[in-house]
Amino acid sequence: MKVNAEMEQQSDPIVKFGNVVKRFGDFTAVEKASFEIGRGEFLAIMGSSGCGKTTTLRMLAGLEDPSEGTIYLDGEKVNGKATWDRDTPMVWQSLALFPFLTVQENVEFALKMRGVGKEERRQRAEKWLEKMQITEFAGRNINQLSGGQKQRVALARALVTEPKILLLDEPLSALDAHLKVRMQSVLSNLQKDLGITFVYVTHSMSEAFSMADRVVIMSRGKIEQIGTPEEIYHEPYNRFVAEFLGSANIFDGKILGPADTGGWQIAYDGGETVLPQNELPDAHPGQTVTFIVSAENMRLSLPGSDQSGIEASVVGEEFIGGTAMVFLETTTGQELKVQKSHDELSLLNLHAGSRVVVHWAPESCHVLIGENV
């Protein structure tokens, strides 16, 4: 399974980035970005503020020119090509709707700029108002709409020209939590129904992982990993990705030698564990390794239960719906996270300061292989 940051070949790419660099003076915002976006794919680009994700989107839209490298859109090199000649509409974080126009007039605006006749504009706008289930608001002023309704207007305005690709720059960031979830469903279903390529920038893992076919994770202008949500979650490429996901427990250790039960015996700060042979096919004794165990794959037992593992004390607990995240600290000061159901935790009767033993199955370990693990 390929999880590194090299260019991934798509069978029918609509976008190709080839070693694209973007500099602003001495600052490099995007560094050697190489990847492809498949036709009809929902691709999310995510990372923290300043990672280069929005700059990447702006270069695709034609709002910024690459300092180096080449961008192809539907087989055509678009370096230097004007925004209005690319047919890459964008839904902005601010939505950028015209407050002095009605809902219908906002949706018709792009068609009017293209010289489409009045009657055809009306018919096409009405079709998209109906698709977005906002026909009843056609004559309203934008300021009379809720956040979710404005979002639908922005989508209708972008899609009324029926483009091959739609760019979205953190479009849900201003919505309340319940509206975000609802609009995630709207966007995902809309993309599947239309078959249009969506390129979606966000800092939210829940948004990216719930909607996208593939996710690009960026840090300091570099692509750290490209893959499906499942690949990235279960097989993060390096320490940065594992830490960015927020649910991984990271351990640094050294290979002692072959384990009696197969695999490799690993010593780490706090104990020993076994890593499966397939995780370290070319390993040797004395080699240092970094591995992770996801929070949901960690197990908890009370002291004296004959389970070997790491001794730790409970620091706190976070309620996250049907499960809870328990935060622990080992005797050596390492912080651990364990996610369990409320029923499982109630049997342990834990509270701040409770002593526990943390352990896991060898097959739950994943070795990090990227640079600077």
C-alpha positions as CSV (number, residue, x, y, z in Angstrom):
1,M,0.0,0.0,0.0
2,K,1.6,3.3,-1.1
3,V,1.4,6.0,1.6
4,N,4.4,8.2,0.8
5,A,4.3,11.7,-0.6
6,E,5.5,11.0,-4.2
7,M,3.2,11.7,-7.1
8,E,0.3,9.1,-7.2
9,Q,-0.8,8.2,-10.7
10,Q,-4.5,8.6,-11.4
11,S,-6.1,6.7,-14.3
12,D,-7.8,9.8,-15.7
13,P,-6.2,12.9,-14.1
14,I,-7.9,16.3,-14.6
15,V,-5.1,18.1,-12.6
16,K,-1.4,17.6,-12.5
17,F,1.1,19.4,-10.3
18,G,4.7,18.9,-11.4
19,N,7.3,20.1,-8.9
20,V,5.4,23.2,-8.2
21,V,7.1,25.8,-6.0
22,K,5.6,29.1,-4.8
23,R,7.7,31.8,-3.1
24,F,6.7,35.1,-1.6
25,G,10.0,36.9,-1.4
26,D,12.3,34.8,0.8
27,F,9.4,32.7,2.1
28,T,8.6,29.4,0.4
29,A,4.9,28.7,0.8
30,V,4.8,25.6,-1.4
31,E,7.8,23.4,-2.0
32,K,8.1,20.9,-4.9
33,A,4.4,19.8,-4.9
34,S,3.9,16.9,-7.3
35,F,0.5,15.1,-7.4
36,E,-2.5,14.3,-9.6
37,I,-6.2,14.7,-9.1
38,G,-8.5,12.2,-10.8
39,R,-11.4,13.2,-12.9
40,G,-14.5,13.1,-10.7
41,E,-12.5,12.7,-7.5
42,F,-13.2,14.5,-4.2
43,L,-9.7,15.5,-3.0
44,A,-9.2,17.3,0.3
45,I,-6.0,19.3,1.1
46,M,-5.6,19.7,4.9
47,G,-3.1,21.0,7.3
48,S,-2.7,23.7,10.0
49,S,-2.6,27.4,9.2
50,G,0.3,28.4,7.0
51,C,1.0,24.9,5.7
52,G,0.5,26.0,2.0
53,K,-2.9,24.4,1.4
54,T,-4.7,27.6,0.4
55,T,-1.8,28.8,-1.7
56,T,-1.9,25.5,-3.6
57,L,-5.6,26.0,-4.3
58,R,-5.0,29.6,-5.4
59,M,-2.4,28.5,-7.9
60,L,-4.9,26.0,-9.3
61,A,-7.5,28.8,-9.5
62,G,-5.1,31.1,-11.2
63,L,-5.0,33.6,-8.4
64,E,-1.3,33.0,-7.9
65,D,1.4,32.0,-10.4
66,P,3.9,29.2,-9.5
67,S,7.4,30.4,-9.0
68,E,8.6,27.1,-10.5
69,G,7.0,23.9,-11.9
70,T,4.0,23.2,-14.0
71,I,0.3,22.9,-13.5
72,Y,-1.9,21.1,-16.0
73,L,-5.7,21.4,-16.0
74,D,-7.5,18.9,-18.2
75,G,-4.3,18.3,-20.2
76,E,-3.5,22.0,-20.8
77,K,-0.7,23.9,-19.2
78,V,-2.3,26.7,-17.3
79,N,0.8,28.6,-15.9
80,G,0.1,32.3,-16.5
81,K,-3.4,31.6,-17.8
82,A,-6.0,34.1,-16.4
83,T,-8.5,33.0,-13.8
84,W,-11.5,33.7,-15.9
85,D,-10.1,31.5,-18.7
86,R,-9.8,28.4,-16.5
87,D,-13.4,27.6,-15.5
88,T,-12.4,26.8,-12.0
89,P,-15.0,28.5,-9.8
90,M,-14.3,28.7,-6.1
91,V,-16.5,28.7,-3.0
92,W,-14.8,31.0,-0.5
93,Q,-14.6,30.8,3.3
94,S,-16.4,34.1,3.3
95,L,-18.8,32.9,0.6
96,A,-18.4,36.3,-1.2
97,L,-22.0,36.7,-2.0
98,F,-23.3,40.0,-3.3
99,P,-25.5,41.6,-0.6
100,F,-27.1,44.0,-3.0
101,L,-28.4,41.2,-5.2
102,T,-31.2,38.7,-4.6
103,V,-30.5,35.0,-4.3
104,Q,-31.6,34.4,-7.9
105,E,-29.5,37.3,-9.1
106,N,-26.4,36.0,-7.2
107,V,-26.8,32.6,-8.9
108,E,-27.3,34.2,-12.3
109,F,-24.2,36.4,-11.9
110,A,-21.6,34.2,-13.5
111,L,-23.8,33.4,-16.5
112,K,-24.4,37.1,-17.0
113,M,-20.7,37.8,-17.0
114,R,-20.4,35.1,-19.8
115,G,-23.0,36.8,-21.9
116,V,-25.7,34.2,-21.5
117,G,-29.1,35.5,-22.4
118,K,-31.7,36.6,-19.8
119,E,-34.1,33.7,-20.3
120,E,-31.5,31.0,-20.4
121,R,-29.9,32.6,-17.2
122,R,-33.2,32.4,-15.5
123,Q,-33.9,28.8,-16.4
124,R,-30.4,27.6,-15.5
125,A,-30.5,29.5,-12.2
126,E,-33.9,28.0,-11.3
127,K,-32.6,24.5,-12.0
128,W,-29.7,25.0,-9.5
129,L,-31.9,26.7,-6.9
130,E,-34.1,23.6,-7.1
131,K,-31.1,21.2,-6.9
132,M,-29.9,23.1,-3.8
133,Q,-33.5,23.1,-2.3
134,I,-33.6,26.9,-2.0
135,T,-36.1,27.8,-4.7
136,E,-38.4,29.5,-2.1
137,F,-35.6,32.0,-1.3
138,A,-35.1,33.1,-4.9
139,G,-36.4,36.6,-4.3
140,R,-34.8,37.2,-0.9
141,N,-31.9,39.4,0.0
142,I,-28.8,37.5,1.0
143,N,-28.8,39.1,4.5
144,Q,-32.2,37.4,5.1
145,L,-30.7,33.9,4.9
146,S,-29.2,31.6,7.5
147,G,-25.6,30.4,7.3
148,G,-26.6,27.0,5.7
149,Q,-28.9,28.7,3.2
150,K,-26.1,31.1,2.2
151,Q,-23.8,28.1,1.7
152,R,-26.3,26.6,-0.7
153,V,-26.5,29.8,-2.7
154,A,-22.7,30.0,-3.0
155,L,-22.7,26.4,-4.2
156,A,-25.5,27.1,-6.7
157,R,-23.7,30.2,-8.0
158,A,-20.4,28.2,-8.5
159,L,-22.1,25.2,-10.2
160,V,-24.5,27.0,-12.4
161,T,-21.8,27.2,-15.1
162,E,-21.5,23.4,-14.9
163,P,-17.7,23.4,-14.5
164,K,-15.5,20.3,-14.6
165,I,-13.9,21.2,-11.3
166,L,-15.0,23.1,-8.2
167,L,-12.6,24.6,-5.7
168,L,-13.6,25.1,-2.1
169,D,-11.6,27.0,0.5
170,E,-12.7,26.1,4.0
171,P,-16.4,26.8,3.1
172,L,-17.8,25.3,6.3
173,S,-15.6,27.1,8.8
174,A,-18.1,29.7,9.8
175,L,-21.0,27.3,10.4
176,D,-22.3,26.0,13.7
177,A,-21.3,22.4,14.5
178,H,-24.7,20.8,13.5
179,L,-24.8,22.8,10.3
180,K,-21.3,21.6,9.4
181,V,-22.3,18.0,9.7
182,R,-25.4,18.6,7.6
183,M,-23.5,20.5,4.9
184,Q,-20.8,17.8,4.8
185,S,-23.6,15.4,3.7
186,V,-24.9,17.9,1.2
187,L,-21.4,18.4,-0.4
188,S,-20.6,14.7,-0.4
189,N,-23.9,13.7,-2.0
190,L,-23.7,16.6,-4.5
191,Q,-20.2,15.7,-5.6
192,K,-21.2,12.0,-6.2
193,D,-24.4,13.0,-8.0
194,L,-22.7,15.5,-10.3
195,G,-19.4,13.6,-10.9
196,I,-17.6,16.9,-10.8
197,T,-14.0,17.0,-9.4
198,F,-14.0,18.7,-6.0
199,V,-10.8,20.2,-4.5
200,Y,-11.5,21.0,-0.9
201,V,-9.2,22.9,1.5
202,T,-9.7,22.5,5.2
203,H,-7.9,22.3,8.6
204,S,-10.5,19.9,9.9
205,M,-9.8,16.2,9.9
206,S,-13.4,15.3,10.4
207,E,-14.4,17.2,7.3
208,A,-11.7,15.8,5.1
209,F,-12.0,12.2,6.3
210,S,-15.8,12.1,6.1
211,M,-16.1,13.5,2.5
212,A,-12.9,13.0,0.5
213,D,-11.8,10.0,-1.7
214,R,-8.2,11.0,-1.0
215,V,-6.5,13.4,1.4
216,V,-3.3,15.5,1.0
217,I,-1.7,16.4,4.3
218,M,0.7,19.4,4.1
219,S,3.1,20.9,6.6
220,R,5.4,24.0,6.0
221,G,4.8,23.9,2.3
222,K,5.5,20.2,1.8
223,I,3.3,17.3,1.1
224,E,3.7,14.9,4.0
225,Q,1.3,12.2,2.7
226,I,-1.3,11.4,0.1
227,G,-3.8,8.6,0.5
228,T,-7.3,7.5,1.3
229,P,-8.6,8.5,4.8
230,E,-8.3,4.8,5.8
231,E,-4.6,4.6,4.6
232,I,-3.7,7.8,6.4
233,Y,-5.4,7.0,9.6
234,H,-4.1,3.4,9.9
235,E,-0.7,3.9,8.2
236,P,0.6,7.5,8.8
237,Y,3.8,7.9,6.9
238,N,5.8,9.8,9.6
239,R,5.7,11.4,13.0
240,F,4.2,14.6,11.8
241,V,1.2,12.9,10.3
242,A,0.7,10.6,13.3
243,E,0.8,13.7,15.6
244,F,-1.4,15.7,13.4
245,L,-4.1,13.0,13.5
246,G,-4.1,13.4,17.2
247,S,-5.1,9.8,18.2
248,A,-1.8,8.0,17.9
249,N,0.5,7.0,20.7
250,I,4.1,7.3,19.5
251,F,7.0,5.2,20.8
252,D,10.7,5.2,20.1
253,G,12.5,1.9,20.6
254,K,15.4,-0.4,19.6
255,I,15.3,-3.9,18.1
256,L,16.6,-6.5,20.6
257,G,16.3,-9.5,18.2
258,P,13.8,-12.0,17.0
259,A,10.9,-12.7,19.3
260,D,10.0,-16.2,20.4
261,T,6.5,-15.8,19.0
262,G,7.8,-14.4,15.7
263,G,8.4,-10.9,14.7
264,W,10.9,-8.6,16.4
265,Q,11.3,-7.9,20.1
266,I,11.5,-4.2,20.7
267,A,12.7,-2.4,23.8
268,Y,11.2,1.1,24.4
269,D,11.1,3.5,27.3
270,G,8.8,1.8,29.7
271,G,8.9,-1.8,28.5
272,E,9.1,-4.2,25.7
273,T,6.8,-5.2,22.8
274,V,6.7,-7.3,19.7
275,L,6.5,-5.8,16.2
276,P,5.2,-8.0,13.4
277,Q,7.7,-9.2,10.8
278,N,5.9,-7.5,7.9
279,E,6.3,-4.1,9.6
280,L,10.1,-4.5,9.6
281,P,11.0,-6.8,6.7
282,D,14.7,-5.6,6.5
283,A,15.3,-5.0,10.2
284,H,18.3,-6.0,12.3
285,P,19.2,-6.1,16.0
286,G,20.3,-2.7,17.4
287,Q,18.2,-0.8,14.8
288,T,16.2,2.1,16.2
289,V,12.5,2.2,15.3
290,T,9.5,4.5,15.8
291,F,6.1,2.9,16.0
292,I,2.6,4.0,16.9
293,V,-0.5,2.4,18.5
294,S,-3.8,4.1,17.9
295,A,-5.8,5.2,20.9
296,E,-8.7,2.8,20.1
297,N,-6.2,-0.2,19.9
298,M,-4.8,0.4,23.4
299,R,-6.1,-1.8,26.2
300,L,-6.5,-1.0,29.9
301,S,-6.2,-3.3,32.9
302,L,-6.0,-2.8,36.6
303,P,-2.7,-3.5,38.4
304,G,-2.5,-7.1,39.6
305,S,-4.5,-8.5,36.6
306,D,-1.5,-10.5,35.3
307,Q,-1.3,-8.3,32.2
308,S,2.1,-7.0,31.2
309,G,2.5,-3.6,29.8
310,I,3.1,0.0,30.8
311,E,2.1,1.3,34.2
312,A,0.4,4.7,34.0
313,S,-1.9,7.0,36.0
314,V,-5.1,8.6,34.8
315,V,-4.7,12.4,34.2
316,G,-8.2,13.1,32.8
317,E,-11.0,12.0,30.6
318,E,-12.7,13.6,27.6
319,F,-16.3,12.7,26.5
320,I,-16.6,12.2,22.8
321,G,-20.0,10.8,22.2
322,G,-20.3,7.1,22.4
323,T,-16.7,6.8,23.6
324,A,-14.3,8.6,25.9
325,M,-10.7,9.5,25.6
326,V,-8.6,8.7,28.7
327,F,-5.4,10.7,29.1
328,L,-2.6,8.9,31.0
329,E,0.9,9.6,32.1
330,T,3.5,6.8,32.5
331,T,6.1,6.6,35.2
332,T,8.7,8.0,32.8
333,G,6.5,11.0,31.9
334,Q,5.2,10.0,28.5
335,E,1.6,11.0,27.8
336,L,-0.7,8.3,26.4
337,K,-4.3,8.3,25.0
338,V,-6.7,5.4,25.2
339,Q,-10.2,5.5,23.6
340,K,-12.8,3.2,25.0
341,S,-16.6,2.8,25.3
342,H,-18.3,4.1,28.4
343,D,-19.3,0.6,29.4
344,E,-15.7,-0.6,29.2
345,L,-14.5,2.2,31.4
346,S,-17.3,1.9,33.9
347,L,-16.0,-1.6,34.7
348,L,-12.6,-0.2,35.7
349,N,-14.1,2.6,37.8
350,L,-11.4,5.1,36.9
351,H,-10.8,8.6,38.2
352,A,-7.9,11.1,38.2
353,G,-4.9,9.4,39.8
354,S,-6.1,5.8,39.2
355,R,-3.2,3.4,38.4
356,V,-3.6,1.2,35.3
357,V,-1.6,-1.0,33.0
358,V,-1.7,-0.1,29.3
359,H,-1.1,-2.9,26.8
360,W,-1.8,-3.8,23.2
361,A,-1.7,-6.6,20.6
362,P,1.4,-6.7,18.4
363,E,-0.6,-6.5,15.2
364,S,-1.9,-3.1,16.4
365,C,1.6,-1.5,16.0
366,H,2.5,0.4,12.9
367,V,6.1,1.4,12.1
368,L,6.7,5.0,10.9
369,I,9.0,5.0,7.8
370,G,9.0,8.6,6.6
371,E,11.9,11.0,7.0
372,N,12.4,12.6,10.4
373,V,10.2,10.1,12.2
